[in-house]
Amino acid sequence: MKNTLNRTQINDVIFNGFNGIFMLLLIVVMLYPFLNTVAISFNDGLDSVKGGIYLWPRIFSLQSYKAVFFGGAVYHAFFISVARTVIATVLNIFITTMLSYALSRREYILRKFITVIVVLTMYFNAGLIPYYLLYKSLGLRNSFLVYIIPTMISAFNMVVIRTYIRTLPESMVESARIDGAGEFRIFLRIIFPLCKPILATVALFVAVWQWNQWFDTFIYNSGVQNLSTMQYELMKLLTSTTSANSNPSLVGGVGATGATNLVTPISIRSAITVVAAVPMIIVYPFLQNYFVVGLAVGSIKE
Amino acid sequence: MTMDAIDLERYRTTVLSRKKSFWTTLLKQKQLVFMSVPVLLYIILFFYVPTLGWVMAFQNFQPAKGFLHSAWVGLSNFRVLFADADFYRDFRNSICMSSLNLVFSFSTSIVLALLLNEIKNRFFKRAVQTISYLPHFLSWVIVCSLVVSTLSLDGAVNQLLLGLGIIQKPVVWLGQGNYFWGILTSANVWKEVGWNTIIYLAAIAAIDPALYEAAVMDGASRFQKMRYITLPGIKTTFVILLIMSIGWIMQAGFEPQYLLRNGMNIDFAETLDLYIIKYGFQMSNFSLATAAGILMSTINIAMLLTANYIAKKVGEERLI
């Protein structure tokens, strides 16, 4: 008896040890590529081409960041990215929550009809070309509005928020109604503030999606430099280096000899990567509790 | 006769009053109507109206002529599609990359969830989780930028393999087609594995602790508890997620493939999404691109329904 107990204890220690080591390796694999890019972005451009930079810059330089923020195009793109993310997220959250509230009212006579129409959109997709033709005919091409208008509502988020609203006590809505409050007032003053936890999750999803988009810029706005976004600028740099040669760092070296400043494609790409990633990296750990709960609500089968 | 007349009269009054009551209710609920009907119209315009564009697949669509005046060509676009060698190549690439992704992202995220569940130190567990979510929040552009640096001649992968003596000189990973599927699957797993564990950890947390206590009393080992309690406990979640993923089997994605492809790996990198972009936007053949899109959607729906049917047959939880 004593022997077997010892053996399971030893097994536990071995298992926990290996598990811990595995987790540490996982942390390294998850973080290293990013930390390496941060190091390269702070390193002198020409020196980076030689390679051999791991976690710390060899010759410290802010040249790449200067090029990003004083270079004009990327600086402007940063603000377009911020603008589209903020405006689209606010609008999307407000409209989706308003619809969720209306569809959470059991007495609403159009509730079933509208719910079916909305939920069905999750299961089919008209395809790229039909969307393109529609947006073009609505005048959304070469326009900032293409970032905002097509993404004003999401059926999945509607289901998540509606599920959450249904868990709120109905008596609050009823007492407000007895006090003479209309539906708008109930929605704005009571339901919207109470939905904060789930809205934090949904807003994070929407904002991440918006911030990370480059494809809509590529398809609809690639002709207008003023409407370019951060991710699209990075995408242009990335495809120009990968398709020109399979070894981007060498291309960087060739490009740099002709350049007037000490910025090479590899260093500027690293700097843009960091700038594009940092807003998300700062935001998500604070919302971690929310999105873990939010995903659990979202997975409830309707 | 009289009975019929009475029935007719009763019918009229009930239908009319029901009609009337529908409109009076609607009028009473006008605030809810204002909150939802404009959104409904928006959804119809932006999600339902574009499906009318599917008629392009059966036309020789020319933007200048529009839907009404373009010539109808029956199924000839589909015939062109099936005669195109690139279509088969891209079809194969889509199926293979999304199957690889399905197998590896499911297996790795379940294993990671099981291992995370065994960590007793809450702070360490939380730190690992937070770090493992990180890549999910980065765009494909950023991830591909990291992939390109990691796989470059002096990147981490070549350095590591050289250091271990596995290779003698640096490998140009993105310059050879046969590495592409592996690179893409690894990038996918790296990006999403942490995120995918959230839902499994939630399912594990919902398992009744009494089951584990009873198992300990019976002398079950750690692996027996995993095998007989934890895995059956997350089976429902697994099956639902699997059916949903199978419904997206043709969507192998296009962002990483678009960003990482080059002249040397294109035979393995181009998916059907890229095929549609190529024909639709670079060659302005909207009809052929739409036909390919319809084919993809049809296969997706067929796969979804088949998976759902099989799950039902074998007595598993199902989506629909």
Boltz contact constraints between the chains, C-beta under 6 A:
constraints:
  - contact:
      token1: [A, 19]
      token2: [B, 115]
      max_distance: 6.0
  - contact:
      token1: [A, 19]
      token2: [B, 118]
      max_distance: 6.0
  - contact:
      token1: [A, 23]
      token2: [B, 128]
      max_distance: 6.0
  - contact:
      token1: [A, 27]
      token2: [B, 131]
      max_distance: 6.0
  - contact:
      token1: [A, 30]
      token2: [B, 131]
      max_distance: 6.0
  - contact:
      token1: [A, 30]
      token2: [B, 132]
      max_distance: 6.0
  - contact:
      token1: [A, 33]
      token2: [B, 146]
      max_distance: 6.0
  - contact:
      token1: [A, 33]
      token2: [B, 150]
      max_distance: 6.0
  - contact:
      token1: [A, 51]
      token2: [B, 154]
      max_distance: 6.0
  - contact:
      token1: [A, 98]
      token2: [B, 35]
      max_distance: 6.0
  - contact:
      token1: [A, 99]
      token2: [B, 36]
      max_distance: 6.0
  - contact:
      token1: [A, 99]
      token2: [B, 39]
      max_distance: 6.0
  - contact:
      token1: [A, 102]
      token2: [B, 32]
      max_distance: 6.0
  - contact:
      token1: [A, 102]
      token2: [B, 35]
      max_distance: 6.0
  - contact:
      token1: [A, 102]
      token2: [B, 36]
      max_distance: 6.0
  - contact:
      token1: [A, 108]
      token2: [B, 29]
      max_distance: 6.0
  - contact:
      token1: [A, 108]
      token2: [B, 32]
      max_distance: 6.0
  - contact:
      token1: [A, 109]
      token2: [B, 25]
      max_distance: 6.0
  - contact:
      token1: [A, 109]
      token2: [B, 26]
      max_distance: 6.0
  - contact:
      token1: [A, 114]
      token2: [B, 36]
      max_distance: 6.0
  - contact:
      token1: [A, 114]
      token2: [B, 40]
      max_distance: 6.0
  - contact:
      token1: [A, 121]
      token2: [B, 47]
      max_distance: 6.0
  - contact:
      token1: [A, 126]
      token2: [B, 50]
      max_distance: 6.0
  - contact:
      token1: [A, 126]
      token2: [B, 51]
      max_distance: 6.0
  - contact:
      token1: [A, 127]
      token2: [B, 293]
      max_distance: 6.0
  - contact:
      token1: [A, 128]
      token2: [B, 276]
      max_distance: 6.0
  - contact:
      token1: [A, 129]
      token2: [B, 280]
      max_distance: 6.0
  - contact:
      token1: [A, 129]
      token2: [B, 286]
      max_distance: 6.0
  - contact:
      token1: [A, 129]
      token2: [B, 289]
      max_distance: 6.0
  - contact:
      token1: [A, 129]
      token2: [B, 290]
      max_distance: 6.0
  - contact:
      token1: [A, 130]
      token2: [B, 50]
      max_distance: 6.0
  - contact:
      token1: [A, 130]
      token2: [B, 53]
      max_distance: 6.0
  - contact:
      token1: [A, 131]
      token2: [B, 50]
      max_distance: 6.0
  - contact:
      token1: [A, 133]
      token2: [B, 53]
      max_distance: 6.0
  - contact:
      token1: [A, 134]
      token2: [B, 50]
      max_distance: 6.0
  - contact:
      token1: [A, 150]
      token2: [B, 46]
      max_distance: 6.0
  - contact:
      token1: [A, 182]
      token2: [B, 31]
      max_distance: 6.0
  - contact:
      token1: [A, 183]
      token2: [B, 31]
      max_distance: 6.0
  - contact:
      token1: [A, 183]
      token2: [B, 32]
      max_distance: 6.0
  - contact:
      token1: [A, 184]
      token2: [B, 31]
      max_distance: 6.0
  - contact:
      token1: [A, 208]
      token2: [B, 137]
      max_distance: 6.0
  - contact:
      token1: [A, 212]
      token2: [B, 139]
      max_distance: 6.0
  - contact:
      token1: [A, 214]
      token2: [B, 141]
      max_distance: 6.0
  - contact:
      token1: [A, 231]
      token2: [B, 139]
      max_distance: 6.0
  - contact:
      token1: [A, 231]
      token2: [B, 141]
      max_distance: 6.0
  - contact:
      token1: [A, 234]
      token2: [B, 141]
      max_distance: 6.0
  - contact:
      token1: [A, 235]
      token2: [B, 141]
      max_distance: 6.0
  - contact:
      token1: [A, 238]
      token2: [B, 145]
      max_distance: 6.0
  - contact:
      token1: [A, 238]
      token2: [B, 259]
      max_distance: 6.0
  - contact:
      token1: [A, 242]
      token2: [B, 262]
      max_distance: 6.0
  - contact:
      token1: [A, 243]
      token2: [B, 262]
      max_distance: 6.0
  - contact:
      token1: [A, 246]
      token2: [B, 172]
      max_distance: 6.0
  - contact:
      token1: [A, 246]
      token2: [B, 174]
      max_distance: 6.0
  - contact:
      token1: [A, 246]
      token2: [B, 175]
      max_distance: 6.0
  - contact:
      token1: [A, 247]
      token2: [B, 153]
      max_distance: 6.0
  - contact:
      token1: [A, 248]
      token2: [B, 148]
      max_distance: 6.0
  - contact:
      token1: [A, 249]
      token2: [B, 152]
      max_distance: 6.0
  - contact:
      token1: [A, 269]
      token2: [B, 145]
      max_distance: 6.0
  - contact:
      token1: [A, 273]
      token2: [B, 142]
      max_distance: 6.0
  - contact:
      token1: [A, 273]
      token2: [B, 145]
      max_distance: 6.0
  - contact:
      token1: [A, 276]
      token2: [B, 142]
      max_distance: 6.0
  - contact:
      token1: [A, 277]
      token2: [B, 138]
      max_distance: 6.0
  - contact:
      token1: [A, 277]
      token2: [B, 142]
      max_distance: 6.0
  - contact:
      token1: [A, 280]
      token2: [B, 137]
      max_distance: 6.0
  - contact:
      token1: [A, 284]
      token2: [B, 137]
      max_distance: 6.0
  - contact:
      token1: [A, 285]
      token2: [B, 130]
      max_distance: 6.0
  - contact:
      token1: [A, 292]
      token2: [B, 198]
      max_distance: 6.0
  - contact:
      token1: [A, 295]
      token2: [B, 198]
      max_distance: 6.0
  - contact:
      token1: [A, 295]
      token2: [B, 199]
      max_distance: 6.0
  - contact:
      token1: [A, 296]
      token2: [B, 202]
      max_distance: 6.0
  - contact:
      token1: [A, 299]
      token2: [B, 199]
      max_distance: 6.0
